[in-house]
Amino acid sequence: MSDKKMDLAGPGIGDYAELEKILPQDYRSLLTPKETQKALFAVKNYIEANLCKELNLMMVSVPLIVDVNSGVNDLLDRDGSRTPIQFHINNDYNKNPIDAQVVQAATKWKRIALKQFDCQIGEGICTDMHAVRKDYFLDHDHSSYVDQWDWELTITEEHRNLDFLKQVVQKIWKVLKGAEIHAQELFPQLKTNKYPDLPNELTFLHAEEILDMYPDLPRKQRETAILQKYPAIFIIGVGWTLKDGYPHEMRAADYDDWVTETMSDSGKQMHGINGDILVWNPVTKRRHELTSMGIRVNAKTLRQQLEMTNQLDFLKTPYHQGIVNNELPLSIGGGIGQSRTYMSLLKKAHLGEVSVTVWPKILKDMCRKKQIFVLE
């Protein structure tokens, strides 16, 4: 059980000796650095246009920094393991200062933005979001620089169910699969038997069902095992404490709804109207998360989840008060990792091949020996 607890401490491999064993030994990029840039911007444009079309979204500006007192920064987990960068703005000779944080994601801000942009039911927003997460272990698919298509859609109480969640997930999968086809039309060398394409269909499974299949395995090993059977899955109910005493993965208590009762296809009671899309990465031969998303908490489930996680003090912030007082719209939303998606669709071994950020010397040297050329 200690392995299961350690598996919740955060993403990443956590050890460079282990990472050296994991990185592919016979890697050669299918695209040159110049082709890679052309391909990723083609993918970016395709996904933004088609995500907006499929979900009825419009592109909007998004903050890089937020006021600490607003309560809108994404704390990602509920154990305090990943904290935002905070700094003091000495404004007006400190007469009107601001304590600010660099966003870790725009999850909560987007719900406020729906109201700000007067998005009606069935309308939503999409952002080209950039963030910093300083507490990640920097490996092949985690960096301190984060880029996401953060999106949010206004819904009604009647939409707060598993069927609607699945409909939205299917639309997102259609866009991602379409982006893969688009990239291969532009760069045919991406179509190769060495690295199979994404499957056409996505498999939906509850976190509770996956635990039943692999009761003794920690979360990442369960995901690895199930992806051998289904190479693209949507895991439902991320955040709910499972019968082994651990959630599938830690999830903050104040945006996704992971407590609402649902029903599996077999008629078994489950929990959660949120989840993650994971795929098998044939280049790294590892699990690869593309997006986290979910139907958001309402006034009832927000209070319930904060109580379960001993975080009721959060109810004092404007964001949380907006939900409790029904001043913010009900919504569904998520974040699709941009660099993660480019890495998958362009058959890359490392995030550094598609995004420019900081990496430790030990990792850059390791990659160079393996013909993995990260951008500087």
Buried (B, 14 or more C-beta within 10 A) or exposed (E): EEEBEEBBBBBBBEEBEEBBEEBBEEBEBBBEEEBBEEBBEBBBEBBBEBBBEBBEBEBBEBBEBBBBEBBBBBBBBBEEEBBBBEEEEEEEEEEEEBEBBBBBBBBBBBBBBBBEEEBEEEBBBBBBBBBBBEBBBBBBBBBBBBBBBBBBBBBEEEBBBBEBBBEBBBBBBBBBBBBBBBBBEBBEEBBEEEBEBBBEEBBBBBBBBBBEEBEEBBBBBBBBBBBEEBBBBBBBBBBBBBEEEBBBBBBBBBBBBBBBEBEBEEEEEBBBBBBBBBBBBBBBEBBBBBBBBBBBBBBEBBBBBBEBBEBEEBBEBBBBBBBBEEEBBBBBBBBBBBBBBBBBBBBBBBBBBBBEBEBEEEBBEBBEEBEBBBBE
